[in-house]
Amino acid sequence: MFQIDTIEIIGLIAAVLTTSSFIPQAYKSWKTKDVKGLSLTMYAVLLTGVLLWLVYGIYLQSISIILANSVTGVLVFALLALKIKHRHR
């Protein structure tokens, strides 16, 4: 199972900070449906990287990497879906 030590706590704090940075953008895009400023290519590449980090975290059994990239993956996927759905606005 997962082992929580000091370095993992640092990882969890970093995960909360970096992952939560996507929340305002996701909320604003969802609320306004304005996705003009979002780059489809950038978010597609970011999602690919996040999914690879998730695989890496699972391999290492690192709860901070797994949690951060799971949540970030959902948020980035949501932004991509909004970008595709509302791209002509």
C-alpha positions in Angstrom: 0.0 0.0 0.0 1.0 3.7 0.0 3.6 4.9 2.5 3.3 8.6 3.6 6.7 10.1 4.7 8.0 13.7 4.9 8.9 13.9 1.2 5.5 12.6 0.2 3.9 15.3 2.3 5.9 17.9 0.4 4.7 16.2 -2.8 1.1 16.4 -1.6 1.4 20.1 -0.9 3.0 20.7 -4.3 0.2 18.6 -5.9 -2.6 20.7 -4.2 -0.9 24.0 -5.3 -0.2 23.0 -8.9 -3.5 21.2 -9.4 -5.6 23.9 -7.9 -4.2 26.4 -10.3 -6.4 24.9 -13.1 -9.6 25.4 -11.2 -10.1 29.1 -11.9 -9.5 28.6 -15.7 -11.8 25.5 -15.8 -14.5 27.4 -13.8 -14.3 30.5 -15.9 -14.4 28.6 -19.2 -17.3 26.5 -18.1 -19.2 29.5 -16.8 -18.6 31.9 -19.7 -18.2 29.3 -22.5 -15.4 31.6 -23.8 -12.5 29.3 -24.9 -10.9 31.6 -27.5 -7.8 32.0 -25.4 -7.3 28.3 -24.8 -4.8 26.5 -27.1 -6.2 23.1 -28.2 -2.7 21.8 -29.0 -1.2 23.0 -25.7 -4.0 21.3 -23.7 -3.8 18.1 -25.7 0.0 17.9 -25.1 -0.5 18.7 -21.5 -3.2 16.0 -21.1 -0.8 13.4 -22.6 2.0 14.5 -20.2 -0.3 14.4 -17.2 -1.5 10.9 -18.2 2.1 9.7 -18.5 2.9 11.3 -15.0 -0.1 9.3 -13.7 1.3 6.0 -15.0 4.7 6.9 -13.5 3.1 7.7 -10.2 1.2 4.4 -10.2 4.5 2.6 -10.9 6.2 4.4 -8.0 3.1 4.1 -5.8 3.4 7.8 -5.1 0.1 9.1 -3.7 1.0 12.7 -4.4 1.8 12.0 -8.1 -1.3 9.9 -8.5 -3.7 12.3 -6.9 -2.2 15.4 -8.6 -2.3 13.9 -12.0 -5.7 12.3 -11.6 -7.3 15.6 -10.7 -5.3 17.6 -13.2 -6.2 15.1 -15.9 -9.9 15.5 -15.2 -9.6 19.3 -15.2 -7.5 19.4 -18.4 -9.9 17.0 -20.1 -12.8 19.2 -19.1 -11.0 22.2 -20.6 -10.3 20.3 -23.8 -13.9 19.2 -24.1 -15.1 22.8 -23.6 -12.6 24.0 -26.2 -13.9 21.5 -28.7 -17.6 22.0 -27.9 -17.4 25.8 -28.0 -14.6 26.4 -30.5 -16.8 28.4 -32.9 -18.0 31.0 -30.4 
